[in-house]
Amino acid sequence: MRRTGTTRRSALTATGAVALGAVLTGCGDGPRNRDLPGGADARTAALRERTALRAAAARDSASLLSRYEQVAAAHPLTEAGIAPMGAAVRAHLSALGGPAKAAGTSPPPSPPAAPADARAALRELAAEEGRVADGRATALLNAEPELARLLASIAAAGAAHAYLLTELAKETPA
């Protein structure tokens, strides 16, 4: 004969379902479009921040690409070794949407001239790649998920480039 009525199992299941419903209801993000100081709403401020972060990353890539081109022009012996990394930086620049050029802004300052010694030029390029990669790794902490993934990927590539450039400097004849 089957027992009717409330069992301990059904009571616990019902209690769990009610508790889960209460928790999920409390997980809402509250009112949207709250005004921030300055009168801009939250979505506009977030969009502005994303755009600025992406533009800064694109400027860094443009500067880095210019540096690669300088080293290749100053030291033709290194061109074959750094060409694939320069192409990757160009692809990163494209993925970031290219350099942001706002009306009335001046172009970014050109990087200093490449050193006369090929090894020193490669070491400086490696240091620049490492600095840019570290900056991107820091910036991704404040980025929205899609941009954070892109910045993480580009930062990882930059760290690999820094390592490869350091090794290439060791192998380059003086």
Backbone as a ProteinNet text record, in pm:
[ID]
protein_1_A
[PRIMARY]
MRRTGTTRRSALTATGAVALGAVLTGCGDGPRNRDLPGGADARTAALRERTALRAAAARDSASLLSRYEQVAAAHPLTEAGIAPMGAAVRAHLSALGGPAKAAGTSPPPSPPAAPADARAALRELAAEEGRVADGRATALLNAEPELARLLASIAAAGAAHAYLLTELAKETPA
[TERTIARY]
82.4	0	88.8	48.3	125.4	83.7	181.4	159.5	120	24	-17.9	16.4	18.4	49.9	191.6	237.2	367.2	474.8	576.8	691.2	806.8	903.3	1019.3	1090.6	1104.2	1171.2	1098	965.6	891.3	893.1	896.2	902.8	1038.2	1146.3	1278.4	1291.8	1235.3	1240.1	1164	1047.3	967.8	1038.9	1099.6	1172.7	1291.4	1361.9	1475.3	1431.3	1320.2	1271.1	1231	1167.3	1128.7	1252.9	1351.8	1475.7	1550.2	1557	1623.7	1553	1422.9	1346.6	1374.8	1383.9	1412.9	1552.7	1650.1	1787.7	1795.9	1734.5	1740.4	1669.5	1564.7	1495.5	1583.6	1661.6	1749.5	1873.7	1898.9	2020.5	2006	1895.9	1879.7	1982.5	2011	2113.2	2056.2	1935	1878.7	1842.8	1812.2	1773.2	1888.7	1857.9	1959.1	1951.9	2053.6	2061.1	2064.6	2125.9	2142.5	2240.3	2211.5	2300.8	2427.2	2539.2	2669.3	2700.2	2797.8	2837.4	2873.6	2827.7	2854.1	2734.5	2629.6	2506.9	2503.8	2609.2	2608	2550.9	2471.5	2417.7	2522.9	2497.4	2595.8	2635.3	2540.8	2574.3	2666	2637	2720.5	2860.5	2870.8	3002.6	3079.8	3012.2	3078.4	3124.9	3041.9	3080	3199.6	3198.8	3309.6	3438.5	3428	3545.7	3599.7	3509.8	3551.9	3621.3	3563.4	3620.8	3758.3	3773	3902.5	4007.1	3967.3	4059.4	4105.2	4012	4044.5	4133.6	4103.7	4183.9	4326.3	4341.1	4475.1	4553.9	4488.1	4555.2	4594.5	4509.6	4541.5	4659.3	4663.7	4777.6	4907.7	4901.5	5020.9	5066.2	4971.7	5006	5065.1	5008.8	5060.8	5203.8	5229.2	5363.7	5460.8	5415.1	5498.1	5528.4	5430.1	5450	5551.8	5541.6	5637.4	5778.3	5789	5919.1	5977	5892.6	5936.9	5989.5	5915	5955.3	6087.8	6107.5	6233.3	6351	6334	6443.1	6473.7	6371.6	6393.2	6464.4	6428.4	6492.1	6637	6661.3	6796.2	6890.1	6833.2	6914.4	6852.9	6881.1	6821.6	6849.4	6957.8	6991.3	6882.8	6813.8	6711.3	6573.8	6557.8	6425.3	6356.3	6429.4	6368.6	6321.6	6394.1	6357.6	6240.3	6227.7	6121.3	5997.1	6005.8	5891.1	5764.6	5772	5648.6	5587.9	5673.9	5622.7	5561.2	5623.1	5565.3	5429.7	5417.7	5289.1	5183.2	5224.4	5130	5085.1	5177.2	5141.5	5045.6	5067.4	4976.3	4836.7	4830.8	4701.1	4634.8	4714	4658.7	4599	4670.3	4621.8	4488.3	4479.6	4355.1	4242.6	4273	4171.2	4121.3	4207.6	4169.6	4097.9	4086.4	4015.5	4105.5	4235.4	4327.9	4342.6	4437.9	4458.9	4341	4298.3	4187.7	4241.6	4183.8	4226.5	4107.4	4106.8	4000	4035.1	3933.8	3957.4	4028.5	4130.2	4200.2	4309.3	4334.3	4440.8	4564.1	4676.6	4802	4836.8	4914.8	4953.4	5044	5050.6	5136.2	5281.4	5361.7	5501.3	5571.6	5663.8	5736.1	5837.3	5858.5	5952.2	6094.4	6183	6320.9	6385.8	6488.6	6558.1	6617.1	6622.4	6679.5	6829.3	6882.6	7026.4	7106.1	7230.7	7317.2	7351.5	7354.5	7386.6	7258.2	7260.3	7141.8	7097.8	7192.3	7156.1	7085.6	7139.9	7077.9	6938.5	6922.9	6791.5	6690.7	6733.1	6642.9	6610	6709.1	6682.4	6584.5	6600.9	6507.4	6366.9	6359.7	6229.8	6164.9	6245.7	6194.1	6142	6216	6172.4	6041.6	6029.1	5906.1	5788.8	5810.7	5704.6	5661.2	5758.6	5725.9	5648.5	5687.9	5618.2	5473.8	5455.2	5320.5	5235.9	5295.5	5222.4	5180.5	5269.2	5234.6	5121.8	5127.5	5021.7	4887.2	4889.6	4763.2	4710	4799.8	4756.2	4691.1	4742.8	4682.7	4549.3	4544	4422.7	4306.5	4335.2	4225.7	4144.6	4200.1	4126.2	4004.4	4008.4	3897.4	3814.5	3844.4	3775.8	3654	3559.3	3444.2	3493.9	3420.2	3471.2	3527.2	3459.4	3508	3641.2	3650.2	3774.4	3883.4	3846.4	3945.5	4008	3928.6	3982.7	4078.3	4040.4	4127	4257.9	4248.4	4369.5	4457.7	4397.3	4475.7	4549.9	4482.4	4545.2	4660.8	4637.7	4742.9	4858.1	4827.3	4932.6	5018	4953.8	5028.5	5119.5	5067.6	5150	5267.1	5242.6	5349	5456.9	5416.2	5514.4	5597.6	5534.3	5608.4	5703.4	5658.7	5745.9	5867.2	5845.2	5956.3	6059.9	6014.4	6105.9	6180.7	6107.8	6170	6269.1	6235.5	6327	6454.7	6441.4	6558.4	6648.2	6588.3	6666.7	6729.7	6655.3	6709.1	6827	6819.5	6932.5	7057.1	7040.2	7155.3	7219.2	7136	7184.9	7235.9	7203.9	7241.5	7391.2	7460.8	7604	7625.7	7732.4	7762.4	7804.7
-115.4	0	124.2	222	343.8	446.4	511.7	613.2	744.4	811.4	940.5	1049.1	1170.4	1281.3	1331.6	1411.9	1475.2	1386.6	1361.8	1285	1382	1333.4	1417.1	1458.4	1366.7	1395.9	1504.2	1494	1595.3	1730.2	1731.5	1857.2	1925.3	1848.3	1905.8	1955.4	1881	1922.7	2053.6	2064.5	2186.2	2303.9	2280.6	2387	2433.5	2337.7	2373	2452.4	2414.7	2486.4	2628.7	2646.2	2780.8	2864.2	2805.6	2878.6	2916.7	2825	2853.4	2966.7	2965.3	3073.5	3207.7	3208.4	3333.2	3384	3292.4	3332.3	3388.3	3319.6	3365.3	3499.3	3523.8	3651	3762.6	3733.9	3834.1	3860.8	3783.6	3800.4	3903.7	3974.5	4077	4186.4	4260.7	4363	4498.3	4501.9	4626.4	4720.1	4842	4938.3	4967.8	4975.7	5007.4	5156.2	5199.7	5337.8	5439	5401.8	5500.9	5605.4	5728.3	5834.9	5832.9	5845.7	5858	6005.7	6040.1	6181	6230.1	6346.2	6399.5	6382.6	6314.7	6303	6190.3	6113.5	6003.5	5879.4	5803	5681.7	5570.5	5463.1	5356.1	5290.6	5271.5	5207.5	5294.7	5423	5513.9	5520.2	5524.7	5528.7	5400	5284.8	5157.3	5150.1	5198.9	5200.3	5291.9	5406.6	5500.5	5438.7	5367.9	5303.1	5192.7	5110.8	5004.8	5063.3	5168.8	5232.5	5289.5	5352.8	5410.5	5301.3	5191.8	5080.7	5018.3	4997.8	4940.8	5036.8	5166.1	5266	5271.5	5263.9	5265.2	5142	5027.1	4903.7	4913	4973.6	4989.8	5085.3	5191.4	5284.2	5214.5	5130.5	5054.5	4962.4	4897.8	4809.2	4887.3	5003.8	5086.2	5130.9	5169.5	5210.6	5093.3	4976.3	4856.2	4816.6	4825.9	4794.4	4890.5	5016.9	5115.3	5080.9	5033.7	4993.6	4874.3	4776.1	4660.9	4708.5	4799.1	4848.8	4924.5	5000.6	5073.2	4977.3	4875	4779.5	4705.7	4664.9	4593.4	4682.2	4810.7	4901.7	4931.2	4945.1	4977.5	4857.2	4737.7	4615.3	4509	4514.8	4419.8	4273.3	4248.7	4112.4	4052.4	4136	4088.2	4074.1	4127.2	4134.1	3998.2	3896.3	3763.3	3707.8	3735.2	3683.4	3755.1	3884.6	3960.1	3980.1	3945.8	3965.2	3892.8	3764.9	3699.3	3766	3816.3	3883.4	4017.9	4087.9	4213.8	4190.8	4081.7	4048.1	4018.3	3952.5	3923.8	4053.3	4145.4	4275	4350	4341.4	4403.4	4340.6	4208.9	4140.7	4183	4201.6	4248	4387.5	4472.3	4607.8	4603.4	4516	4500.3	4448.9	4352.2	4297.2	4401.7	4494.9	4600.8	4716	4710.3	4813.8	4923	4901.8	5002.1	5118.3	5205.3	5318.6	5414.5	5455.1	5550.1	5689.6	5757.3	5892.7	5985.1	6050.8	6145.6	6278.9	6352.1	6481.1	6573.3	6639.5	6736.1	6678	6547.3	6491.1	6472.2	6482.8	6465.5	6317.5	6276.4	6136.3	6100.7	5972.1	5933.2	5963.2	5995.5	6026.1	5906	5933.9	5823.5	5768	5636.9	5576.8	5623.5	5615.4	5656.4	5568.6	5622.3	5548.8	5419.3	5319.6	5190.3	5205.4	5135.8	5141.8	5090.7	5134.5	5094.8	4946.7	4888.8	4747.2	4663.9	4563.4	4479.7	4407.5	4357.3	4287.7	4382.2	4501.4	4599.1	4637.3	4651.7	4684.7	4574.6	4449.1	4336.5	4329.4	4355.6	4354.4	4465.4	4583.1	4692.6	4659.7	4597.8	4557.4	4453.2	4360.2	4259.6	4326	4424.4	4495.2	4570.3	4631	4702.4	4605.9	4491	4388.2	4345.7	4322.7	4282.1	4389.2	4515.4	4625.6	4636.2	4627.6	4635.9	4515.7	4396.6	4276.9	4289.9	4341.3	4361.3	4462.9	4570.2	4670.8	4613.9	4528.3	4466.7	4368.4	4296.3	4202.1	4277.2	4393.3	4475.1	4533	4579.7	4642.2	4544.8	4418.6	4323.5	4301.5	4337.2	4323.6	4414.9	4525.5	4620.6	4613.9	4519.2	4509.7	4418.4	4443.6	4353.8	4220	4111.1	3976.8	3957.3	4004.1	3982.8	4054.3	4179	4254.4	4197.4	4148.9	4088.9	3965.4	3883.8	3765.3	3806.1	3908.3	3955.9	4010.9	4093.1	4149.6	4040.8	3940.6	3830.6	3754.8	3730.6	3659.9	3741.1	3870.6	3956.6	3971.2	3980.1	3989.8	3862.9	3747.8	3621.6	3616.6	3661.2	3665.1	3761.3	3874.3	3971.2	3915.7	3841.8	3779.2	3676.3	3601	3504.2	3576.8	3688.2	3766.9	3818.2	3864	3915.1	3805.7	3686	3573.8	3542.8	3533.5	3501	3608.5	3734	3842.4	3836.9	3801.9	3787.4	3675.5	3564.9	3453.8	3490.9	3563.4	3606.2	3700.8	3785	3875.3	3797	3686	3602.8	3538.1	3504.6	3435.2	3529.5	3656.3	3752.6	3783	3777.4	3811.1	3958.9	3984.2	4122.7	4210.2
0	0	0	-77.5	-92.9	10	58.8	160.6	93.9	144.5	91	191.7	144	233.7	208.8	296.8	282.1	343.1	263	312.4	338.1	409	438.5	309.1	214.6	88.4	9.9	-1.4	-77.9	-6.9	124.1	198.9	176.6	178.5	154.8	10.8	-85	-224.5	-243	-184.7	-196.7	-130	-13.5	55.4	-28.3	-86.3	-172.2	-293.7	-355	-472.7	-436.9	-322.4	-278.9	-249.5	-183.1	-151.6	-279	-374.6	-500.7	-574.6	-574.3	-638.2	-572.5	-438.5	-367.2	-399.3	-405.5	-437.4	-578.4	-674.5	-812.6	-831.3	-758.1	-765.7	-711.8	-609.5	-549.9	-631.8	-737.2	-817.3	-927	-933.8	-1035.6	-1016.2	-1122.6	-1112	-1072.7	-1028.7	-979.9	-1093.2	-1056.9	-1159.8	-1254.5	-1381.6	-1481.2	-1513.6	-1582.3	-1629.6	-1516.9	-1406.8	-1301	-1350.3	-1317.5	-1360.3	-1277.8	-1346.3	-1282.6	-1268.2	-1186.7	-1180.5	-1320	-1353	-1486.2	-1578.2	-1533.7	-1609.9	-1712.6	-1729.2	-1826.9	-1759.9	-1833.3	-1773.8	-1776.5	-1705.9	-1688.6	-1820.6	-1909.2	-2036.9	-2121.7	-2125.9	-2203.8	-2145.8	-2013.7	-1949.2	-1976.2	-1971.5	-1997.9	-2143.1	-2235.1	-2376	-2398.3	-2334	-2347	-2292.4	-2180.7	-2121.2	-2212	-2267.4	-2360.5	-2482.9	-2536.4	-2654.7	-2624.1	-2509.7	-2471.6	-2450.5	-2388.4	-2363.9	-2495.6	-2586.5	-2717.1	-2796.9	-2791.6	-2863.9	-2808.1	-2676.6	-2616.4	-2658.4	-2660.6	-2703.6	-2850.9	-2932.9	-3075.2	-3093.4	-3014.8	-3023.2	-2985.3	-2881.1	-2842	-2954.7	-3020.5	-3132.3	-3248.4	-3277.1	-3386	-3356.4	-3233	-3193.6	-3202.5	-3156.9	-3161.7	-3306.2	-3393	-3534.5	-3596.6	-3561.1	-3609.1	-3562.4	-3440.8	-3385.5	-3462.9	-3493.3	-3573.8	-3709.3	-3772.2	-3903.7	-3896.3	-3788.3	-3770.3	-3757.2	-3674.3	-3653.1	-3782.7	-3855.1	-3981.9	-4083.3	-4086.7	-4181.7	-4142.2	-4013.8	-3967	-3971.6	-3957.1	-3951.7	-4042.7	-4171.4	-4267.5	-4232.2	-4161.4	-4120.1	-4029.5	-3953.9	-3859.2	-3923	-4042.7	-4104.6	-4115.7	-4158.5	-4174.1	-4039.5	-3933.6	-3801.5	-3737.7	-3764.9	-3697.6	-3784.8	-3912.7	-4002.5	-3955.3	-3911	-3865.2	-3741.7	-3652.4	-3532.4	-3569.3	-3665.1	-3712.7	-3777.8	-3851.9	-3913.9	-3807.6	-3701	-3591.5	-3525	-3504.3	-3444.2	-3536.5	-3666.1	-3762.8	-3751	-3734.9	-3717.6	-3586.4	-3482.1	-3354.2	-3370.2	-3441.3	-3466.4	-3541.3	-3638.6	-3713.8	-3623.9	-3537.4	-3446.7	-3347.5	-3313.6	-3219.9	-3289.4	-3419.4	-3492.4	-3545.3	-3544.1	-3596.4	-3501.5	-3529.3	-3439.5	-3443.4	-3326.7	-3317.5	-3345.5	-3441.2	-3474.8	-3455.8	-3343.3	-3317.6	-3383.5	-3421.5	-3485.3	-3387.4	-3436.7	-3354.1	-3266.3	-3272.6	-3191.1	-3275.5	-3211.4	-3283.7	-3289.6	-3389.4	-3397.8	-3280.6	-3244.3	-3133	-3165.5	-3064.1	-3090.7	-3149.9	-3243.4	-3306.2	-3206.7	-3210.2	-3116	-3146	-3047.7	-3071.8	-3178.9	-3240.8	-3346.7	-3292.2	-3377.7	-3339	-3314.4	-3214	-3188.9	-3309.4	-3316.4	-3428.4	-3423.3	-3305.5	-3288.3	-3301.9	-3388	-3411.4	-3284.5	-3207	-3082.2	-2985.6	-2971.7	-2881.3	-2930.5	-3061.7	-3118.3	-3088.3	-3101.8	-3072.7	-2924.5	-2839.8	-2694.7	-2656.7	-2716.3	-2689.3	-2739.9	-2855.5	-2910	-2819.7	-2767.7	-2673.7	-2546.8	-2496.8	-2375.8	-2400.8	-2518.6	-2554.5	-2565.8	-2629.4	-2638.2	-2498.4	-2409.7	-2272.9	-2198.2	-2215.4	-2148.1	-2196.6	-2327.3	-2384	-2339.1	-2337.7	-2293.5	-2147.5	-2063.4	-1922.1	-1906.9	-1984.9	-1980.2	-2021.5	-2121.9	-2166.5	-2064.4	-2000.3	-1896.9	-1780.9	-1749.2	-1643.2	-1689	-1813.7	-1866.7	-1877.8	-1900.9	-1919.7	-1793	-1678.1	-1553	-1548.8	-1622.2	-1622.6	-1749.8	-1835.7	-1964.8	-1955.1	-2043.6	-2054.7	-2109	-2089.1	-2119.9	-2260.4	-2362.2	-2499.1	-2522.6	-2480.5	-2496.3	-2406.3	-2288.8	-2198.4	-2261.8	-2327.5	-2395.9	-2507.7	-2583.4	-2691.3	-2635.5	-2531	-2470.5	-2410.4	-2349	-2292.3	-2400.8	-2510.8	-2622.7	-2680.7	-2699.3	-2754.9	-2655.6	-2526.5	-2425.1	-2423.9	-2437.9	-2441.4	-2564.5	-2677	-2798.6	-2780.2	-2716.6	-2691.6	-2601.1	-2499	-2409.1	-2485.3	-2573.8	-2656.1	-2751	-2808.2	-2895.3	-2817.8	-2695.4	-2614.4	-2593.3	-2563.6	-2545	-2675.3	-2785.5	-2913.9	-2957.9	-2933.9	-2969	-2885.1	-2758.6	-2671.5	-2722.8	-2760	-2816.3	-2950.2	-3032.1	-3161.5	-3141	-3039.8	-3010.2	-2974.2	-2903.4	-2865.4	-2987.9	-3087.6	-3206.5	-3316	-3304.1	-3407.5	-3397.6	-3511.2	-3507.9	-3475.7	-3405.9	-3364.5	-3478.3
[MASK]
++++++++++++++++++++++++++++++++++++++++++++++++++++++++++++++++++++++++++++++++++++++++++++++++++++++++++++++++++++++++++++++++++++++++++++++++++++++++++++++++++++++++++++++

